[in-house]
Amino acid sequence: MEYLLNNREVQVPAFEACAHKCEGVFETLNMITRMLLHKFINESARKTA
């Protein structure tokens, strides 16, 4: 999966998680939330500048 997602010019972050075993799920959700907030804050700052 990593090869399929990141075998191109634009790279995307990858996280290992297994919902069935409750491993890495919260960490993955937390990082996705942080990335989205960062993106929206940056876009908002560009629009006001």
mmCIF entry with sequence, helices, sheets and N, C-alpha, C, O atoms, coordinates in Angstrom:
data_MODEL
# 
_entry.id   MODEL 
# 
_entity.id                         1 
_entity.type                       polymer 
_entity.pdbx_number_of_molecules   1 
# 
_entity_poly.entity_id                      1 
_entity_poly.type                           'polypeptide(L)' 
_entity_poly.nstd_linkage                   no 
_entity_poly.nstd_monomer                   no 
_entity_poly.pdbx_seq_one_letter_code       MEYLLNNREVQVPAFEACAHKCEGVFETLNMITRMLLHKFINESARKTA 
_entity_poly.pdbx_seq_one_letter_code_can   MEYLLNNREVQVPAFEACAHKCEGVFETLNMITRMLLHKFINESARKTA 
_entity_poly.pdbx_strand_id                 A 
# 
loop_
_entity_poly_seq.entity_id 
_entity_poly_seq.num 
_entity_poly_seq.mon_id 
_entity_poly_seq.hetero 
1 1  MET n 
1 2  GLU n 
1 3  TYR n 
1 4  LEU n 
1 5  LEU n 
1 6  ASN n 
1 7  ASN n 
1 8  ARG n 
1 9  GLU n 
1 10 VAL n 
1 11 GLN n 
1 12 VAL n 
1 13 PRO n 
1 14 ALA n 
1 15 PHE n 
1 16 GLU n 
1 17 ALA n 
1 18 CYS n 
1 19 ALA n 
1 20 HIS n 
1 21 LYS n 
1 22 CYS n 
1 23 GLU n 
1 24 GLY n 
1 25 VAL n 
1 26 PHE n 
1 27 GLU n 
1 28 THR n 
1 29 LEU n 
1 30 ASN n 
1 31 MET n 
1 32 ILE n 
1 33 THR n 
1 34 ARG n 
1 35 MET n 
1 36 LEU n 
1 37 LEU n 
1 38 HIS n 
1 39 LYS n 
1 40 PHE n 
1 41 ILE n 
1 42 ASN n 
1 43 GLU n 
1 44 SER n 
1 45 ALA n 
1 46 ARG n 
1 47 LYS n 
1 48 THR n 
1 49 ALA n 
# 
_struct_asym.id          A 
_struct_asym.entity_id   1 
# 
loop_
_struct_conf.conf_type_id 
_struct_conf.id 
_struct_conf.pdbx_PDB_helix_id 
_struct_conf.beg_label_comp_id 
_struct_conf.beg_label_asym_id 
_struct_conf.beg_label_seq_id 
_struct_conf.pdbx_beg_PDB_ins_code 
_struct_conf.end_label_comp_id 
_struct_conf.end_label_asym_id 
_struct_conf.end_label_seq_id 
_struct_conf.pdbx_end_PDB_ins_code 
_struct_conf.beg_auth_comp_id 
_struct_conf.beg_auth_asym_id 
_struct_conf.beg_auth_seq_id 
_struct_conf.end_auth_comp_id 
_struct_conf.end_auth_asym_id 
_struct_conf.end_auth_seq_id 
_struct_conf.pdbx_PDB_helix_class 
_struct_conf.details 
_struct_conf.pdbx_PDB_helix_length 
HELX_P HELX_P1 AA1 GLU A 2  ? ASN A 6  ? GLU A 2  ASN A 6  1 ? 5  
HELX_P HELX_P2 AA2 VAL A 25 ? THR A 48 ? VAL A 25 THR A 48 1 ? 24 
# 
_struct_conf_type.id          HELX_P 
_struct_conf_type.criteria    ? 
_struct_conf_type.reference   ? 
# 
loop_
_atom_site.group_PDB 
_atom_site.id 
_atom_site.type_symbol 
_atom_site.label_atom_id 
_atom_site.label_alt_id 
_atom_site.label_comp_id 
_atom_site.label_asym_id 
_atom_site.label_entity_id 
_atom_site.label_seq_id 
_atom_site.pdbx_PDB_ins_code 
_atom_site.Cartn_x 
_atom_site.Cartn_y 
_atom_site.Cartn_z 
_atom_site.occupancy 
_atom_site.B_iso_or_equiv 
_atom_site.pdbx_formal_charge 
_atom_site.auth_seq_id 
_atom_site.auth_comp_id 
_atom_site.auth_asym_id 
_atom_site.auth_atom_id 
_atom_site.pdbx_PDB_model_num 
ATOM 1   N N  . MET A 1 1  ? 0.823  -1.175 0.000  1.00 0.00 ? 1  MET A N  1 
ATOM 2   C CA . MET A 1 1  ? 0.000  0.000  0.000  1.00 0.00 ? 1  MET A CA 1 
ATOM 3   C C  . MET A 1 1  ? 0.875  1.249  0.000  1.00 0.00 ? 1  MET A C  1 
ATOM 4   O O  . MET A 1 1  ? 0.597  2.206  -0.722 1.00 0.00 ? 1  MET A O  1 
ATOM 5   N N  . GLU A 1 2  ? 1.919  1.240  0.799  1.00 0.00 ? 2  GLU A N  1 
ATOM 6   C CA . GLU A 1 2  ? 2.847  2.383  0.850  1.00 0.00 ? 2  GLU A CA 1 
ATOM 7   C C  . GLU A 1 2  ? 3.413  2.665  -0.542 1.00 0.00 ? 2  GLU A C  1 
ATOM 8   O O  . GLU A 1 2  ? 3.490  3.823  -0.954 1.00 0.00 ? 2  GLU A O  1 
ATOM 9   N N  . TYR A 1 3  ? 3.800  1.640  -1.252 1.00 0.00 ? 3  TYR A N  1 
ATOM 10  C CA . TYR A 1 3  ? 4.366  1.806  -2.595 1.00 0.00 ? 3  TYR A CA 1 
ATOM 11  C C  . TYR A 1 3  ? 3.319  2.408  -3.542 1.00 0.00 ? 3  TYR A C  1 
ATOM 12  O O  . TYR A 1 3  ? 3.638  3.288  -4.342 1.00 0.00 ? 3  TYR A O  1 
ATOM 13  N N  . LEU A 1 4  ? 2.097  1.943  -3.452 1.00 0.00 ? 4  LEU A N  1 
ATOM 14  C CA . LEU A 1 4  ? 1.041  2.457  -4.336 1.00 0.00 ? 4  LEU A CA 1 
ATOM 15  C C  . LEU A 1 4  ? 0.730  3.917  -4.045 1.00 0.00 ? 4  LEU A C  1 
ATOM 16  O O  . LEU A 1 4  ? 0.504  4.696  -4.972 1.00 0.00 ? 4  LEU A O  1 
ATOM 17  N N  . LEU A 1 5  ? 0.714  4.300  -2.773 1.00 0.00 ? 5  LEU A N  1 
ATOM 18  C CA . LEU A 1 5  ? 0.379  5.680  -2.417 1.00 0.00 ? 5  LEU A CA 1 
ATOM 19  C C  . LEU A 1 5  ? 1.522  6.657  -2.679 1.00 0.00 ? 5  LEU A C  1 
ATOM 20  O O  . LEU A 1 5  ? 1.286  7.794  -3.087 1.00 0.00 ? 5  LEU A O  1 
ATOM 21  N N  . ASN A 1 6  ? 2.744  6.223  -2.450 1.00 0.00 ? 6  ASN A N  1 
ATOM 22  C CA . ASN A 1 6  ? 3.866  7.157  -2.497 1.00 0.00 ? 6  ASN A CA 1 
ATOM 23  C C  . ASN A 1 6  ? 4.824  6.918  -3.657 1.00 0.00 ? 6  ASN A C  1 
ATOM 24  O O  . ASN A 1 6  ? 5.977  7.344  -3.598 1.00 0.00 ? 6  ASN A O  1 
ATOM 25  N N  . ASN A 1 7  ? 4.379  6.262  -4.681 1.00 0.00 ? 7  ASN A N  1 
ATOM 26  C CA . ASN A 1 7  ? 5.206  6.050  -5.855 1.00 0.00 ? 7  ASN A CA 1 
ATOM 27  C C  . ASN A 1 7  ? 4.853  7.093  -6.920 1.00 0.00 ? 7  ASN A C  1 
ATOM 28  O O  . ASN A 1 7  ? 4.591  6.758  -8.076 1.00 0.00 ? 7  ASN A O  1 
ATOM 29  N N  . ARG A 1 8  ? 4.854  8.349  -6.511 1.00 0.00 ? 8  ARG A N  1 
ATOM 30  C CA . ARG A 1 8  ? 4.544  9.459  -7.409 1.00 0.00 ? 8  ARG A CA 1 
ATOM 31  C C  . ARG A 1 8  ? 5.199  10.725 -6.889 1.00 0.00 ? 8  ARG A C  1 
ATOM 32  O O  . ARG A 1 8  ? 5.851  10.716 -5.845 1.00 0.00 ? 8  ARG A O  1 
ATOM 33  N N  . GLU A 1 9  ? 5.024  11.792 -7.610 1.00 0.00 ? 9  GLU A N  1 
ATOM 34  C CA . GLU A 1 9  ? 5.685  13.048 -7.249 1.00 0.00 ? 9  GLU A CA 1 
ATOM 35  C C  . GLU A 1 9  ? 5.197  13.596 -5.910 1.00 0.00 ? 9  GLU A C  1 
ATOM 36  O O  . GLU A 1 9  ? 5.995  14.046 -5.089 1.00 0.00 ? 9  GLU A O  1 
ATOM 37  N N  . VAL A 1 10 ? 3.886  13.556 -5.697 1.00 0.00 ? 10 VAL A N  1 
ATOM 38  C CA . VAL A 1 10 ? 3.307  14.056 -4.448 1.00 0.00 ? 10 VAL A CA 1 
ATOM 39  C C  . VAL A 1 10 ? 3.239  12.897 -3.457 1.00 0.00 ? 10 VAL A C  1 
ATOM 40  O O  . VAL A 1 10 ? 2.574  11.892 -3.707 1.00 0.00 ? 10 VAL A O  1 
ATOM 41  N N  . GLN A 1 11 ? 3.927  13.049 -2.339 1.00 0.00 ? 11 GLN A N  1 
ATOM 42  C CA . GLN A 1 11 ? 3.957  12.016 -1.306 1.00 0.00 ? 11 GLN A CA 1 
ATOM 43  C C  . GLN A 1 11 ? 2.859  12.276 -0.273 1.00 0.00 ? 11 GLN A C  1 
ATOM 44  O O  . GLN A 1 11 ? 2.526  13.430 -0.002 1.00 0.00 ? 11 GLN A O  1 
ATOM 45  N N  . VAL A 1 12 ? 2.306  11.229 0.294  1.00 0.00 ? 12 VAL A N  1 
ATOM 46  C CA . VAL A 1 12 ? 1.310  11.348 1.348  1.00 0.00 ? 12 VAL A CA 1 
ATOM 47  C C  . VAL A 1 12 ? 1.789  10.590 2.578  1.00 0.00 ? 12 VAL A C  1 
ATOM 48  O O  . VAL A 1 12 ? 2.466  9.571  2.448  1.00 0.00 ? 12 VAL A O  1 
ATOM 49  N N  . PRO A 1 13 ? 1.449  11.070 3.761  1.00 0.00 ? 13 PRO A N  1 
ATOM 50  C CA . PRO A 1 13 ? 1.853  10.355 4.972  1.00 0.00 ? 13 PRO A CA 1 
ATOM 51  C C  . PRO A 1 13 ? 1.134  9.007  5.072  1.00 0.00 ? 13 PRO A C  1 
ATOM 52  O O  . PRO A 1 13 ? 0.003  8.863  4.607  1.00 0.00 ? 13 PRO A O  1 
ATOM 53  N N  . ALA A 1 14 ? 1.782  8.049  5.666  1.00 0.00 ? 14 ALA A N  1 
ATOM 54  C CA . ALA A 1 14 ? 1.189  6.737  5.874  1.00 0.00 ? 14 ALA A CA 1 
ATOM 55  C C  . ALA A 1 14 ? 1.296  6.373  7.350  1.00 0.00 ? 14 ALA A C  1 
ATOM 56  O O  . ALA A 1 14 ? 2.303  6.651  8.000  1.00 0.00 ? 14 ALA A O  1 
ATOM 57  N N  . PHE A 1 15 ? 0.249  5.750  7.865  1.00 0.00 ? 15 PHE A N  1 
ATOM 58  C CA . PHE A 1 15 ? 0.203  5.366  9.267  1.00 0.00 ? 15 PHE A CA 1 
ATOM 59  C C  . PHE A 1 15 ? -0.243 3.926  9.369  1.00 0.00 ? 15 PHE A C  1 
ATOM 60  O O  . PHE A 1 15 ? -1.158 3.497  8.666  1.00 0.00 ? 15 PHE A O  1 
ATOM 61  N N  . GLU A 1 16 ? 0.403  3.181  10.245 1.00 0.00 ? 16 GLU A N  1 
ATOM 62  C CA . GLU A 1 16 ? -0.021 1.806  10.481 1.00 0.00 ? 16 GLU A CA 1 
ATOM 63  C C  . GLU A 1 16 ? -1.053 1.801  11.586 1.00 0.00 ? 16 GLU A C  1 
ATOM 64  O O  . GLU A 1 16 ? -0.839 2.383  12.649 1.00 0.00 ? 16 GLU A O  1 
ATOM 65  N N  . ALA A 1 17 ? -2.178 1.141  11.334 1.00 0.00 ? 17 ALA A N  1 
ATOM 66  C CA . ALA A 1 17 ? -3.227 1.025  12.337 1.00 0.00 ? 17 ALA A CA 1 
ATOM 67  C C  . ALA A 1 17 ? -4.031 -0.239 12.074 1.00 0.00 ? 17 ALA A C  1 
ATOM 68  O O  . ALA A 1 17 ? -4.154 -0.700 10.940 1.00 0.00 ? 17 ALA A O  1 
ATOM 69  N N  . CYS A 1 18 ? -4.567 -0.778 13.144 1.00 0.00 ? 18 CYS A N  1 
ATOM 70  C CA . CYS A 1 18 ? -5.414 -1.962 13.040 1.00 0.00 ? 18 CYS A CA 1 
ATOM 71  C C  . CYS A 1 18 ? -6.592 -1.767 13.990 1.00 0.00 ? 18 CYS A C  1 
ATOM 72  O O  . CYS A 1 18 ? -6.455 -1.917 15.204 1.00 0.00 ? 18 CYS A O  1 
ATOM 73  N N  . ALA A 1 19 ? -7.753 -1.430 13.421 1.00 0.00 ? 19 ALA A N  1 
ATOM 74  C CA . ALA A 1 19 ? -8.932 -1.179 14.248 1.00 0.00 ? 19 ALA A CA 1 
ATOM 75  C C  . ALA A 1 19 ? -9.360 -2.434 14.993 1.00 0.00 ? 19 ALA A C  1 
ATOM 76  O O  . ALA A 1 19 ? -9.831 -2.357 16.128 1.00 0.00 ? 19 ALA A O  1 
ATOM 77  N N  . HIS A 1 20 ? -9.201 -3.570 14.369 1.00 0.00 ? 20 HIS A N  1 
ATOM 78  C CA . HIS A 1 20 ? -9.599 -4.835 14.994 1.00 0.00 ? 20 HIS A CA 1 
ATOM 79  C C  . HIS A 1 20 ? -8.833 -5.081 16.292 1.00 0.00 ? 20 HIS A C  1 
ATOM 80  O O  . HIS A 1 20 ? -9.385 -5.618 17.252 1.00 0.00 ? 20 HIS A O  1 
ATOM 81  N N  . LYS A 1 21 ? -7.565 -4.689 16.317 1.00 0.00 ? 21 LYS A N  1 
ATOM 82  C CA . LYS A 1 21 ? -6.732 -4.869 17.504 1.00 0.00 ? 21 LYS A CA 1 
ATOM 83  C C  . LYS A 1 21 ? -6.626 -3.592 18.331 1.00 0.00 ? 21 LYS A C  1 
ATOM 84  O O  . LYS A 1 21 ? -5.936 -3.575 19.350 1.00 0.00 ? 21 LYS A O  1 
ATOM 85  N N  . CYS A 1 22 ? -7.302 -2.521 17.906 1.00 0.00 ? 22 CYS A N  1 
ATOM 86  C CA . CYS A 1 22 ? -7.261 -1.217 18.584 1.00 0.00 ? 22 CYS A CA 1 
ATOM 87  C C  . CYS A 1 22 ? -5.833 -0.674 18.672 1.00 0.00 ? 22 CYS A C  1 
ATOM 88  O O  . CYS A 1 22 ? -5.443 -0.105 19.691 1.00 0.00 ? 22 CYS A O  1 
ATOM 89  N N  . GLU A 1 23 ? -5.068 -0.848 17.616 1.00 0.00 ? 23 GLU A N  1 
ATOM 90  C CA . GLU A 1 23 ? -3.682 -0.379 17.598 1.00 0.00 ? 23 GLU A CA 1 
ATOM 91  C C  . GLU A 1 23 ? -3.530 0.752  16.586 1.00 0.00 ? 23 GLU A C  1 
ATOM 92  O O  . GLU A 1 23 ? -3.839 0.586  15.406 1.00 0.00 ? 23 GLU A O  1 
ATOM 93  N N  . GLY A 1 24 ? -3.057 1.887  17.049 1.00 0.00 ? 24 GLY A N  1 
ATOM 94  C CA . GLY A 1 24 ? -2.733 2.993  16.166 1.00 0.00 ? 24 GLY A CA 1 
ATOM 95  C C  . GLY A 1 24 ? -3.910 3.785  15.646 1.00 0.00 ? 24 GLY A C  1 
ATOM 96  O O  . GLY A 1 24 ? -3.720 4.727  14.878 1.00 0.00 ? 24 GLY A O  1 
ATOM 97  N N  . VAL A 1 25 ? -5.132 3.430  16.043 1.00 0.00 ? 25 VAL A N  1 
ATOM 98  C CA . VAL A 1 25 ? -6.316 4.107  15.518 1.00 0.00 ? 25 VAL A CA 1 
ATOM 99  C C  . VAL A 1 25 ? -6.391 5.548  16.034 1.00 0.00 ? 25 VAL A C  1 
ATOM 100 O O  . VAL A 1 25 ? -6.581 6.474  15.246 1.00 0.00 ? 25 VAL A O  1 
ATOM 101 N N  . PHE A 1 26 ? -6.246 5.743  17.331 1.00 0.00 ? 26 PHE A N  1 
ATOM 102 C CA . PHE A 1 26 ? -6.307 7.091  17.889 1.00 0.00 ? 26 PHE A CA 1 
ATOM 103 C C  . PHE A 1 26 ? -5.173 7.947  17.341 1.00 0.00 ? 26 PHE A C  1 
ATOM 104 O O  . PHE A 1 26 ? -5.392 9.112  17.009 1.00 0.00 ? 26 PHE A O  1 
ATOM 105 N N  . GLU A 1 27 ? -3.981 7.403  17.242 1.00 0.00 ? 27 GLU A N  1 
ATOM 106 C CA . GLU A 1 27 ? -2.839 8.149  16.735 1.00 0.00 ? 27 GLU A CA 1 
ATOM 107 C C  . GLU A 1 27 ? -3.058 8.585  15.285 1.00 0.00 ? 27 GLU A C  1 
ATOM 108 O O  . GLU A 1 27 ? -2.704 9.700  14.903 1.00 0.00 ? 27 GLU A O  1 
ATOM 109 N N  . THR A 1 28 ? -3.643 7.694  14.487 1.00 0.00 ? 28 THR A N  1 
ATOM 110 C CA . THR A 1 28 ? -3.932 8.021  13.094 1.00 0.00 ? 28 THR A CA 1 
ATOM 111 C C  . THR A 1 28 ? -4.976 9.127  13.008 1.00 0.00 ? 28 THR A C  1 
ATOM 112 O O  . THR A 1 28 ? -4.796 10.092 12.264 1.00 0.00 ? 28 THR A O  1 
ATOM 113 N N  . LEU A 1 29 ? -6.054 8.997  13.754 1.00 0.00 ? 29 LEU A N  1 
ATOM 114 C CA . LEU A 1 29 ? -7.101 10.016 13.764 1.00 0.00 ? 29 LEU A CA 1 
ATOM 115 C C  . LEU A 1 29 ? -6.557 11.349 14.253 1.00 0.00 ? 29 LEU A C  1 
ATOM 116 O O  . LEU A 1 29 ? -6.891 12.398 13.701 1.00 0.00 ? 29 LEU A O  1 
ATOM 117 N N  . ASN A 1 30 ? -5.731 11.315 15.273 1.00 0.00 ? 30 ASN A N  1 
ATOM 118 C CA . ASN A 1 30 ? -5.128 12.519 15.816 1.00 0.00 ? 30 ASN A CA 1 
ATOM 119 C C  . ASN A 1 30 ? -4.270 13.227 14.766 1.00 0.00 ? 30 ASN A C  1 
ATOM 120 O O  . ASN A 1 30 ? -4.352 14.448 14.628 1.00 0.00 ? 30 ASN A O  1 
ATOM 121 N N  . MET A 1 31 ? -3.462 12.491 14.036 1.00 0.00 ? 31 MET A N  1 
ATOM 122 C CA . MET A 1 31 ? -2.599 13.095 13.026 1.00 0.00 ? 31 MET A CA 1 
ATOM 123 C C  . MET A 1 31 ? -3.419 13.649 11.864 1.00 0.00 ? 31 MET A C  1 
ATOM 124 O O  . MET A 1 31 ? -3.113 14.728 11.356 1.00 0.00 ? 31 MET A O  1 
ATOM 125 N N  . ILE A 1 32 ? -4.444 12.936 11.442 1.00 0.00 ? 32 ILE A N  1 
ATOM 126 C CA . ILE A 1 32 ? -5.307 13.436 10.368 1.00 0.00 ? 32 ILE A CA 1 
ATOM 127 C C  . ILE A 1 32 ? -5.965 14.744 10.793 1.00 0.00 ? 32 ILE A C  1 
ATOM 128 O O  . ILE A 1 32 ? -6.030 15.695 10.014 1.00 0.00 ? 32 ILE A O  1 
ATOM 129 N N  . THR A 1 33 ? -6.450 14.788 12.027 1.00 0.00 ? 33 THR A N  1 
ATOM 130 C CA . THR A 1 33 ? -7.078 16.005 12.543 1.00 0.00 ? 33 THR A CA 1 
ATOM 131 C C  . THR A 1 33 ? -6.086 17.154 12.579 1.00 0.00 ? 33 THR A C  1 
ATOM 132 O O  . THR A 1 33 ? -6.423 18.268 12.180 1.00 0.00 ? 33 THR A O  1 
ATOM 133 N N  . ARG A 1 34 ? -4.872 16.906 13.050 1.00 0.00 ? 34 ARG A N  1 
ATOM 134 C CA . ARG A 1 34 ? -3.845 17.952 13.092 1.00 0.00 ? 34 ARG A CA 1 
ATOM 135 C C  . ARG A 1 34 ? -3.511 18.470 11.691 1.00 0.00 ? 34 ARG A C  1 
ATOM 136 O O  . ARG A 1 34 ? -3.362 19.674 11.482 1.00 0.00 ? 34 ARG A O  1 
ATOM 137 N N  . MET A 1 35 ? -3.394 17.539 10.732 1.00 0.00 ? 35 MET A N  1 
ATOM 138 C CA . MET A 1 35 ? -3.067 17.935 9.364  1.00 0.00 ? 35 MET A CA 1 
ATOM 139 C C  . MET A 1 35 ? -4.177 18.794 8.754  1.00 0.00 ? 35 MET A C  1 
ATOM 140 O O  . MET A 1 35 ? -3.900 19.786 8.081  1.00 0.00 ? 35 MET A O  1 
ATOM 141 N N  . LEU A 1 36 ? -5.432 18.410 8.992  1.00 0.00 ? 36 LEU A N  1 
ATOM 142 C CA . LEU A 1 36 ? -6.550 19.194 8.464  1.00 0.00 ? 36 LEU A CA 1 
ATOM 143 C C  . LEU A 1 36 ? -6.629 20.572 9.100  1.00 0.00 ? 36 LEU A C  1 
ATOM 144 O O  . LEU A 1 36 ? -6.855 21.565 8.408  1.00 0.00 ? 36 LEU A O  1 
ATOM 145 N N  . LEU A 1 37 ? -6.446 20.638 10.409 1.00 0.00 ? 37 LEU A N  1 
ATOM 146 C CA . LEU A 1 37 ? -6.460 21.940 11.085 1.00 0.00 ? 37 LEU A CA 1 
ATOM 147 C C  . LEU A 1 37 ? -5.336 22.829 10.575 1.00 0.00 ? 37 LEU A C  1 
ATOM 148 O O  . LEU A 1 37 ? -5.542 24.020 10.343 1.00 0.00 ? 37 LEU A O  1 
ATOM 149 N N  . HIS A 1 38 ? -4.161 22.263 10.402 1.00 0.00 ? 38 HIS A N  1 
ATOM 150 C CA . HIS A 1 38 ? -3.021 23.014 9.882  1.00 0.00 ? 38 HIS A CA 1 
ATOM 151 C C  . HIS A 1 38 ? -3.331 23.545 8.482  1.00 0.00 ? 38 HIS A C  1 
ATOM 152 O O  . HIS A 1 38 ? -3.031 24.697 8.170  1.00 0.00 ? 38 HIS A O  1 
ATOM 153 N N  . LYS A 1 39 ? -3.925 22.709 7.651  1.00 0.00 ? 39 LYS A N  1 
ATOM 154 C CA . LYS A 1 39 ? -4.275 23.119 6.290  1.00 0.00 ? 39 LYS A CA 1 
ATOM 155 C C  . LYS A 1 39 ? -5.289 24.260 6.306  1.00 0.00 ? 39 LYS A C  1 
ATOM 156 O O  . LYS A 1 39 ? -5.115 25.247 5.591  1.00 0.00 ? 39 LYS A O  1 
ATOM 157 N N  . PHE A 1 40 ? -6.337 24.141 7.104  1.00 0.00 ? 40 PHE A N  1 
ATOM 158 C CA . PHE A 1 40 ? -7.366 25.178 7.155  1.00 0.00 ? 40 PHE A CA 1 
ATOM 159 C C  . PHE A 1 40 ? -6.835 26.479 7.734  1.00 0.00 ? 40 PHE A C  1 
ATOM 160 O O  . PHE A 1 40 ? -7.208 27.557 7.271  1.00 0.00 ? 40 PHE A O  1 
ATOM 161 N N  . ILE A 1 41 ? -5.968 26.397 8.741  1.00 0.00 ? 41 ILE A N  1 
ATOM 162 C CA . ILE A 1 41 ? -5.372 27.607 9.316  1.00 0.00 ? 41 ILE A CA 1 
ATOM 163 C C  . ILE A 1 41 ? -4.506 28.308 8.285  1.00 0.00 ? 41 ILE A C  1 
ATOM 164 O O  . ILE A 1 41 ? -4.556 29.532 8.161  1.00 0.00 ? 41 ILE A O  1 
ATOM 165 N N  . ASN A 1 42 ? -3.710 27.544 7.542  1.00 0.00 ? 42 ASN A N  1 
ATOM 166 C CA . ASN A 1 42 ? -2.859 28.146 6.499  1.00 0.00 ? 42 ASN A CA 1 
ATOM 167 C C  . ASN A 1 42 ? -3.692 28.771 5.387  1.00 0.00 ? 42 ASN A C  1 
ATOM 168 O O  . ASN A 1 42 ? -3.363 29.859 4.913  1.00 0.00 ? 42 ASN A O  1 
ATOM 169 N N  . GLU A 1 43 ? -4.762 28.108 4.962  1.00 0.00 ? 43 GLU A N  1 
ATOM 170 C CA . GLU A 1 43 ? -5.609 28.664 3.914  1.00 0.00 ? 43 GLU A CA 1 
ATOM 171 C C  . GLU A 1 43 ? -6.314 29.925 4.404  1.00 0.00 ? 43 GLU A C  1 
ATOM 172 O O  . GLU A 1 43 ? -6.469 30.884 3.648  1.00 0.00 ? 43 GLU A O  1 
ATOM 173 N N  . SER A 1 44 ? -6.734 29.927 5.648  1.00 0.00 ? 44 SER A N  1 
ATOM 174 C CA . SER A 1 44 ? -7.394 31.101 6.219  1.00 0.00 ? 44 SER A CA 1 
ATOM 175 C C  . SER A 1 44 ? -6.420 32.276 6.300  1.00 0.00 ? 44 SER A C  1 
ATOM 176 O O  . SER A 1 44 ? -6.791 33.416 6.021  1.00 0.00 ? 44 SER A O  1 
ATOM 177 N N  . ALA A 1 45 ? -5.179 31.995 6.680  1.00 0.00 ? 45 ALA A N  1 
ATOM 178 C CA . ALA A 1 45 ? -4.174 33.058 6.792  1.00 0.00 ? 45 ALA A CA 1 
ATOM 179 C C  . ALA A 1 45 ? -3.866 33.647 5.423  1.00 0.00 ? 45 ALA A C  1 
ATOM 180 O O  . ALA A 1 45 ? -3.650 34.853 5.305  1.00 0.00 ? 45 ALA A O  1 
ATOM 181 N N  . ARG A 1 46 ? -3.844 32.817 4.390  1.00 0.00 ? 46 ARG A N  1 
ATOM 182 C CA . ARG A 1 46 ? -3.579 33.308 3.025  1.00 0.00 ? 46 ARG A CA 1 
ATOM 183 C C  . ARG A 1 46 ? -4.710 34.191 2.523  1.00 0.00 ? 46 ARG A C  1 
ATOM 184 O O  . ARG A 1 46 ? -4.461 35.176 1.828  1.00 0.00 ? 46 ARG A O  1 
ATOM 185 N N  . LYS A 1 47 ? -5.937 33.857 2.861  1.00 0.00 ? 47 LYS A N  1 
ATOM 186 C CA . LYS A 1 47 ? -7.082 34.633 2.398  1.00 0.00 ? 47 LYS A CA 1 
ATOM 187 C C  . LYS A 1 47 ? -7.148 36.002 3.054  1.00 0.00 ? 47 LYS A C  1 
ATOM 188 O O  . LYS A 1 47 ? -7.586 36.969 2.431  1.00 0.00 ? 47 LYS A O  1 
ATOM 189 N N  . THR A 1 48 ? -6.714 36.093 4.313  1.00 0.00 ? 48 THR A N  1 
ATOM 190 C CA . THR A 1 48 ? -6.767 37.372 5.019  1.00 0.00 ? 48 THR A CA 1 
ATOM 191 C C  . THR A 1 48 ? -5.556 38.242 4.703  1.00 0.00 ? 48 THR A C  1 
ATOM 192 O O  . THR A 1 48 ? -5.586 39.450 4.941  1.00 0.00 ? 48 THR A O  1 
ATOM 193 N N  . ALA A 1 49 ? -4.510 37.658 4.180  1.00 0.00 ? 49 ALA A N  1 
ATOM 194 C CA . ALA A 1 49 ? -3.288 38.432 3.876  1.00 0.00 ? 49 ALA A CA 1 
ATOM 195 C C  . ALA A 1 49 ? -3.388 39.150 2.556  1.00 0.00 ? 49 ALA A C  1 
ATOM 196 O O  . ALA A 1 49 ? -2.451 39.841 2.156  1.00 0.00 ? 49 ALA A O  1 
# 
